[in-house]
Amino acid sequence: MDGNKTARRGSARAKLMTAAAARFYAQGVASTGIDVITADAGVAKMSLYNNFASKAELVAAYLEQRQEEFLALHRRRREALPTGARPGERALTVFDAYVEHAEAAAEFRGCGLLNAAGELATGDPGRDAVARHKAEVEDLLRDALTPRDGERGADDVGGLAEHLSLLLEGAMARAGLEGSTARLHRARRHAAILLAAS
């Protein structure tokens, strides 16, 4: 395949992903048709099928992209921590990344992953992907809370990670319903108090 054709295909894929992400988040997965996405992307419908075998594959790519956006924000926040940051400080970077991701939305509607999962049928691969992504967030919290060399840690790291995960996801669900990130900020404050006490 020549380089120009590969570049055009890559460009079309990027345009389709940008258009799909905007529409899926703003209007939902089920109510967004392929024609709208290709029109928004400014590409022919055939370009979509050259890059994605189906709408389900496009939805899967969208879910992966949203998780990768969050993970990139989290990595940046973790790397910005000073050497020797305590477990609580490390855990709060997960909350901070959630807040940053939410506040980057032009019109905040909650968690794009949970919104999509709510539209998908039980057993749909997309729902399974969202469940894996949410488990990954809890794993990040568990890893952050796990004591490093010479640190004191919580008595029940797994239980505390689950507690923080539920606090975070509950706040995200309510924030999405309210169209405001205020509950995420409050959840972060509650988490800081909880972590200081543990």
C-alpha positions in Angstrom: 0.0 0.0 0.0 1.5 3.4 -0.9 2.3 6.0 1.8 -0.3 8.5 0.6 -3.1 6.0 0.8 -2.0 4.9 4.3 -1.9 8.6 5.4 -5.4 9.3 3.9 -6.7 6.2 5.7 -5.1 7.3 9.0 -6.5 10.8 8.5 -10.0 9.5 7.8 -9.9 7.3 10.9 -8.8 10.2 13.1 -11.7 12.3 11.6 -14.2 9.5 12.2 -13.0 9.0 15.8 -13.3 12.7 16.5 -16.7 13.0 15.0 -17.9 9.8 16.7 -16.6 10.8 20.1 -18.3 14.1 20.0 -21.7 12.6 18.8 -21.6 9.6 21.1 -20.9 11.7 24.1 -23.4 14.5 23.3 -26.2 12.4 21.9 -25.6 8.8 22.9 -24.5 5.7 21.1 -27.9 4.3 20.0 -29.3 7.6 18.6 -26.2 8.4 16.6 -26.2 7.0 13.1 -23.3 6.3 10.8 -24.5 8.9 8.3 -24.2 11.7 10.9 -20.7 10.6 11.9 -19.4 10.4 8.3 -21.0 13.8 7.5 -19.5 15.4 10.6 -16.1 13.8 9.7 -16.4 15.0 6.1 -15.6 11.6 4.7 -17.4 9.1 2.5 -19.3 6.3 4.2 -16.9 3.8 2.6 -14.1 5.4 4.6 -15.9 4.3 7.8 -16.1 0.7 6.6 -12.4 0.9 5.4 -11.5 1.7 9.0 -14.2 -0.1 11.1 -15.9 -3.3 10.3 -19.2 -2.1 12.0 -20.7 0.5 14.2 -20.0 -1.8 17.1 -16.3 -1.7 16.3 -16.4 2.1 16.2 -18.2 2.2 19.6 -15.4 -0.1 20.9 -12.8 2.2 19.6 -14.6 5.2 21.2 -14.7 3.4 24.6 -11.0 2.6 24.4 -10.1 6.2 23.4 -12.0 7.6 26.3 -10.2 5.3 28.8 -6.8 6.1 27.2 -7.6 9.9 27.6 -8.2 9.4 31.3 -5.1 7.2 31.7 -2.9 9.7 30.0 -4.2 12.4 32.4 -3.6 10.1 35.3 -0.1 9.3 34.2 0.7 13.0 33.9 -0.6 13.7 37.3 1.3 10.7 38.9 4.5 11.8 37.2 4.1 15.3 38.6 4.0 14.1 42.2 7.1 14.8 44.2 9.4 11.9 45.0 8.2 10.2 48.1 4.6 11.2 47.7 2.4 9.3 50.2 -0.2 6.7 49.3 -3.1 9.2 49.9 -1.5 11.7 47.5 -1.0 9.0 44.9 -4.6 7.9 45.2 -5.9 11.5 44.9 -4.4 11.7 41.4 -7.1 9.4 40.2 -9.8 11.8 41.5 -7.8 14.7 39.9 -7.7 13.0 36.6 -11.4 12.4 36.7 -12.1 16.0 37.4 -9.7 17.2 34.7 -11.3 14.8 32.1 -14.8 16.0 33.1 -13.9 19.6 32.9 -12.4 19.2 29.5 -15.9 18.3 28.1 -17.5 21.2 26.1 -20.9 20.2 27.7 -20.4 17.9 30.6 -22.8 14.9 30.6 -21.1 12.6 33.0 -18.9 9.6 32.3 -18.9 8.8 28.6 -18.2 5.1 29.4 -21.1 4.7 31.9 -23.4 6.6 29.5 -22.5 4.3 26.7 -22.8 1.2 28.9 -26.3 2.2 30.0 -27.4 2.1 26.3 -25.9 -1.3 25.5 -27.6 -4.6 26.1 -26.4 -7.0 28.8 -23.7 -9.2 27.3 -22.7 -6.6 24.7 -18.9 -6.5 24.4 -19.0 -2.7 25.0 -20.5 -3.2 28.4 -17.8 -5.7 29.2 -15.1 -3.2 28.1 -16.6 -0.5 30.4 -16.6 -3.0 33.3 -12.9 -3.7 32.6 -12.1 0.0 32.4 -13.8 0.7 35.8 -12.0 -2.2 37.4 -8.8 -0.7 36.0 -9.6 2.5 37.8 -10.0 0.6 41.1 -6.7 -1.1 40.4 -5.0 2.3 40.0 -6.4 3.2 43.4 -5.3 -0.1 44.9 -1.8 0.4 43.5 -1.6 3.9 44.7 -2.5 2.9 48.2 -0.1 -0.1 48.4 2.7 0.9 50.7 6.2 1.4 49.1 9.5 1.0 50.9 9.1 2.0 54.5 5.6 3.5 54.2 2.8 2.8 56.5 -0.4 1.9 54.7 -4.1 1.3 55.3 -5.0 -1.9 57.1 -7.2 -2.9 54.2 -5.9 -1.5 51.0 -8.3 -3.4 48.8 -11.3 -2.3 50.9 -10.2 1.3 50.9 -9.6 1.2 47.1 -13.1 -0.2 46.6 -14.6 2.5 48.9 -12.8 5.3 47.0 -13.8 3.8 43.7 -17.5 3.7 44.7 -17.2 7.3 46.0 -15.7 8.4 42.7 -18.1 6.6 40.5 -21.1 7.6 42.5 -20.0 11.2 42.4 -19.5 10.9 38.6 -23.0 9.5 38.1 -24.6 12.3 40.1 -22.4 15.0 38.5 -23.5 13.8 35.1 -27.1 14.0 36.0 -26.6 17.5 37.3 -24.4 18.6 34.4 -21.8 20.0 36.9 -18.5 18.8 38.2 -19.2 20.1 41.7 -19.9 16.7 43.1 -16.5 15.4 41.8 -14.8 18.2 43.6 -16.7 17.3 46.8 -15.9 13.7 46.4 -12.2 14.5 46.1 -12.4 16.5 49.4 -14.2 13.6 51.1 -11.6 11.2 49.7 -8.8 13.4 51.1 -10.4 13.4 54.6 -10.9 9.6 54.4 -7.3 9.1 53.3 -5.9 11.3 56.0 -7.9 9.3 58.6 -6.7 6.0 57.3 
